[in-house]
Amino acid sequence: MKRDDGSFWLLSAFSVFIIGLAIWVLAVLHVSVATAAPFGYRLDLRSQLYSDYKSDQLPQPIRILRLSIVREVLQDLGLSDDSIEARIASGQLDLEELVPTATALNFSGDDPPTVTPIPTSTSRPAATNTREPTTAA
C-alpha cells in the first residue's frame, strides 16, 4: 500500500477501533465475572429486629410531654433570653387560639355552607300485577 492515498489512514483507524473494541469487550467480561462473585466479607443490611404486626398500642402511655425542648432548641440557635421568651409567649398564644374550620368554599369571607335536611317521601311504589306466561295448547 502506498502511504500517499487515504486508504492507509482508514485502515489504521479501523485497526485501532477493532483493538479498542476487543479491549473493551475483555474488560466488560472481566468486570461482569468479578461482580458476580460474592464479597470476601459478609455485609448484612437486613434488620435484626422481628416484625410485629399487632395493633398500634404503646407499651406505656405518654404521661408527660415536656415542651422545654423548645427553649433548648432556641438557645442552641443562639437567640438571646428576651427573644426566647418572646417566641415562647407567641407560641403559647398561637396554641390557645381557635383553629379555623376547613369548610369555607371561597376566600371572600362568605359563611361556610350548612347542611339543611330536605324532606323526602318514604312511600314505596305500588306493586303491579304481572301476567304469568301461558302455554299454548
C-alpha positions in Angstrom: 0.0 0.0 0.0 1.1 3.5 -0.6 1.2 6.0 2.2 0.0 8.7 -0.1 -3.5 7.6 -0.6 -6.2 7.8 2.1 -6.8 4.1 2.4 -3.8 3.7 4.8 -5.3 6.2 7.2 -8.7 4.5 7.0 -7.1 1.1 7.6 -5.1 2.4 10.6 -8.2 4.0 12.2 -10.2 0.8 11.7 -7.5 -1.4 13.3 -7.2 1.0 16.3 -11.0 0.8 16.6 -11.0 -3.0 16.5 -8.2 -3.3 19.1 -10.0 -0.8 21.4 -13.3 -2.8 20.9 -11.6 -6.0 21.8 -10.0 -4.5 25.0 -13.4 -3.1 25.9 -15.1 -6.5 25.5 -12.5 -8.2 27.6 -12.8 -5.6 30.3 -16.6 -6.0 30.4 -16.4 -9.7 30.6 -13.8 -9.4 33.4 -15.9 -6.9 35.4 -19.1 -8.8 35.0 -17.4 -12.0 36.2 -15.9 -10.1 39.2 -19.2 -8.6 40.2 -21.0 -11.9 40.1 -18.5 -13.3 42.7 -19.5 -13.0 46.4 -17.8 -10.4 48.6 -14.9 -11.6 50.7 -16.6 -10.3 53.8 -20.2 -10.6 55.0 -22.3 -7.4 54.6 -25.8 -7.9 56.1 -28.0 -4.9 55.5 -31.2 -6.6 56.7 -32.7 -5.6 60.1 -32.1 -7.9 63.0 -35.5 -6.9 64.5 -38.5 -9.2 64.2 -41.6 -7.8 62.6 -44.5 -7.0 64.9 -48.0 -6.7 63.3 -50.0 -6.2 66.4 -52.3 -3.2 66.9 -50.5 0.1 67.3 -50.6 0.3 71.1 -47.8 1.9 73.0 -46.2 -0.3 75.7 -46.7 2.6 78.1 -48.8 5.7 77.6 -47.0 9.0 77.3 -47.7 10.7 80.6 -45.7 13.9 80.4 -44.8 15.8 77.3 -42.3 18.5 78.2 -42.1 21.5 75.9 -38.8 22.6 77.5 -37.1 21.2 74.4 -38.3 24.3 72.5 -36.3 26.5 74.9 -33.2 24.4 74.4 -33.5 24.5 70.6 -33.9 28.3 70.7 -30.8 28.5 72.9 -28.9 26.3 70.5 -29.8 28.7 67.7 -28.0 31.5 69.6 -31.0 33.6 70.5 -31.0 36.0 73.5 -33.1 35.2 76.6 -35.5 38.1 75.8 -36.0 36.8 72.2 -36.6 33.2 73.5 -39.2 34.4 76.0 -41.0 36.4 73.2 -41.1 33.4 70.9 -42.3 31.1 73.6 -45.1 33.5 74.6 -46.0 34.0 70.9 -46.2 30.2 70.5 -48.4 29.8 73.6 -50.8 32.4 72.2 -50.9 30.6 68.9 -51.8 27.3 70.7 -54.6 28.9 72.7 -56.4 30.4 69.6 -59.2 28.5 67.9 -58.5 26.6 64.8 -60.4 27.8 61.8 -62.7 25.3 60.1 -61.9 23.9 56.7 -65.3 24.1 55.2 -65.1 27.5 53.5 -65.7 27.4 49.8 -64.1 30.7 48.9 -61.8 33.4 50.3 -64.2 36.3 50.1 -65.5 36.0 53.6 -68.8 34.2 53.0 -70.2 32.0 55.7 -69.5 28.3 55.1 -72.4 26.3 53.8 -74.6 24.4 56.3 -76.4 21.2 55.7 -80.1 21.5 55.8 -82.3 18.4 55.8 -84.6 18.0 52.8 -87.9 16.2 53.4 -88.1 13.1 51.3 -91.1 10.8 50.6 -90.9 7.4 52.2 -93.7 5.8 50.3 -93.0 2.7 48.3 -94.1 2.1 44.7 -97.3 0.1 44.4 -97.0 -3.5 43.4 -98.2 -4.1 39.8 -99.8 -7.3 38.7 -97.9 -9.2 36.1 -99.4 -11.8 33.9 -98.0 -15.2 34.0 -97.0 -16.8 30.7 -99.4 -19.4 29.4 -98.6 -22.4 27.5 -100.1 -22.9 24.0 -102.4 -25.9 23.8 
